Amino acid sequence: MKIVITTLLLLCIGSPLCLAKEKKKRTGPPSAEEAFKTLDKSGDSALSLEEFLEGKSGQEKARADFTKADVDKDGSLTLEEFSTIERSGARERKRKKKE
């Protein structure tokens, strides 16, 4: 009986701690995958130029980034292609931070 009560107590104490770990909010910028999913309004797992440009300032640079990242030149970006833009942007931000 003591074993059962001890086990139940441990489960009651441990469960909230496990839930707290799962609910931990992410800090910092979203991952490339999260950003991609947010921009992909059509849900087709590809970003059109229009989806990519939505809400961006510096449209000319954004268009150039899109064209450069669209390796297969099909007019849309896959997650892999999009990730190259995100990585280069992160490197640029890191470089500027050091200056």
Summary of the structure (lengths in Angstrom):
residues: 99
radius of gyration: 21.7
end to end distance: 65.6
largest distance: 71.9
contacts: 196
relative contact order: 0.10
helix: 67%
strand: 4%
